[in-house]
Amino acid sequence: MNQRIGIYGGTFNPIHLGHLIVAEDVLIQKKLDKIIFVPNAHPPHKEATYLLPPEQRFEMVKLALDDSDFFELSDIEMVKDGYSYTSNTMSYFATRFPGDTLFFIIGADSLFEIHLWKNIEQLISHFSFIIARRRGSSLTAENINRIPLSANLKGKLMEGVVHTPFIEISGTMIRNRRAEGKSIRYLVPDRVRRYIINNKLFEKGGLDHRPAYDCQKIS
């Protein structure tokens, strides 16, 4: 039986309730059978300054998904050397799930740098994308036209747009609250919160003053 499988990649630094709420909403709207979370080990387009080691980020995602019936976790990008390229990851899942329909889940803000991804034309041509768009997103026709991709590829991407809840939680917010000594209760699953506290994560290193993207911008 053909399955509809979502692949949700990101640094998850840390995973938070925004990620999970959006994932569940996408699962329901697109009638997916399951979503596989794929933490990036070494993302090519992310600064490493505020990034926890891959093993710690992976462990937090594992804790967050522990009691889920529809969410799974993959270590495919953890066990490979070098940068974590989506094209390699999707090729792996296409081999693992022959005959199933795969969807790659990204946030609306990620669209504006998607042209920088390795083999992006082939990715869009061979796989379906789900674009999680929240209220107030910058995903306008004018901004979309500025993306340096062909009209055909942009049209294929836009077919996957879904409207998701406005959840104003971000990895930046959580990291900064920890650096300021503030509570992160109700922002992350409680098992993740305890892991962060027990391992004294994000306590040092100062504030992250980069833009605090919403939860759709996987961080």
N, C-alpha and C positions, 0 to 999 in steps of 0.2 A: 504494500500500500504506500502510495506516494505521500511523503511528509512535507510540510512547510516548516522550514527551520530558519530561525533568525540567528545571525552571528553578531554579537554585540562586543566590539573591541574597544579598548580604551586603557588608559593608565590606571584608572581607579585609584586615585592618590589623595584621599582614600575613597573607596566605594561609599555611597551615602544613599539616603532614602529617595532622593531625586532620581538617581539611576534606576532604582527598583520600581518606583511608581511609573516612570516613563516606559520601562520594559514591560510591565504588566499591561499598560494601556495599549502599547503596540501589539502585544500578543493577542489581545482581544480584538482590536480593530482589524488587524490583518489576518485573523483566524490562523495563527501559527500553532503548530503542535508543541513547539518548545523553543526556548532561546538559549543559546550557548554563550556564556560570558568568556571572553578571551583577553585576559590581562596582557598588556604589552610588556615585554621585557626591556627592550631598548628602542623606543619610538624614535624614528628619524627626524621628526619635526617638532620635538618637545625639548625644552631646556631641562637639563638634569639637575639644576640648582636646588629645586625644592622636591625632587623626586625621590621617594623612598626606594630601597632595594627591591628588586622584583619579587623576592621571596616573601617579604612582608606584605606587599600589596596583594600577592596571590593568596596568602593566608587570610587576609581580611575578606576578600571576595568569597573564599570558601566558607568562612563563618557566616557571611551574610546570606548565602544560598542554602544553608544547611537543611532547612525544613521546607524547601520549595519542591512542588511536584512538577513544575514546568520549566524551571531554570536549571541549567547544568553549567559546569565549569570545565574548561579545557586548559591544559598546560602546554599546548603546542608551541606558543611563542616563548615559553620559559625554557624549553629544552633545546632550543636552537641558538647557535652562536650568531652574533652580528645583529643588525637592525631588524626590527619587527615590521615587515612589509605586508600590507593587507593582501597584495596579489599572491604572495606565497601562502598565506594563511587560507585564503579562499580556494586555492588550488588543492590544498591538503583536504579541506572539507568536501570538495567536489569528488575527490577520490574515495573518501571515507563514506560518503552518502550518495552513491550513484543512483540516479533515478529520482532523487528527492529535489525539491525546489528550495534553493538557498537565497536568503535575503541578508544583505549587510546593513546593519542599523547604524546611522550616524545622526548627529544633531545638525540643525539647520545652519548654525554658524560654521560648521566644518566645511560646508559647501564652498566657502570663499577661499579655501586653500587646497581644495581637492585636486585642482589641476597640477599641484606639485607632487602628487602621489605617484609612486612607481607604477608603470603600466596601467595608468588610469583608464585609457581608452578601451583596452581589452577588458578591464574589470567591469566597466559600465555595460559593455557589449554582451558579456557572458553571464553577468549576475544582476539580480534585481536589488535595488537599494531602497531602504526605508528611511525617509528623512523626517525626523521628529521635530515638528515645528510647534513652538509654544506661542501663546498670545504675546504680541508686542515684538515678535521676531523681526529681524532685519531682512527676512526673505521676501523681498519685493521684486516685481518684474524688472524694475530698473537695475537693482543690484544683481539679479540673476544674469542679465544681459552682459554684465561686466566680467563674468567668469570666462576665461579664455579657453572655452571648449566649443565644439561644433554645436549648432542648433539642435541637431539630432540627438547628441549625447545629453545636452541640457534638458531636452524634452523628455528623454527616458528617465532622467533623475527626478524630474518634477512629477512624473506619474506616481512616484513612491511617497509623496508628501502626506503625512498624517498630522492631525492637530492633537497635541498632547497637553496635559494640565500644566498650568503655570506653577512651578515649584521653585521658589527662589532659594535654592541650596546649591552651593558649589564647593569643589575641593578647596579653592582659594579661601572661601569663607571659613571652612573648618580648620584649615591650617592656621589662619590668622587668629581665630578664636583660641586655639590651643596656645599659640605663642603669647597671647594676651592673658592667659590663665582663665579664660571663660569656659563655661559649660558647652559641650556639644551634644548633650542629651536631646533626644528627639530629632536630631539631624542625621544620625547614623543608626543602624541596627544596634541594639544594646550589646550584643556579643562583640561587635566591632568596636564600640565605645570602650568596653573593658580591655580589649586587646591594645588599643591606642594608649590608654592610661597605664596599663601594666608595663608596657614597653617604652613609656615616656616619649612617644612619638610626637613630632612637631612642636616640642617644647622649646627648642633652641633654633638659632639660625635667623631670627628676626622675622619681620612681617614680609609677606609677599605683596608687593604693590602693583603687580600686573593686573589688568582688567579681570574682574571676577565674573567670568562667563557663567551663564545659567547652566542648569543641569544638563541641558541638551548638548552643550559643548563638553564632551567627555573629558574629565580632568582628574 
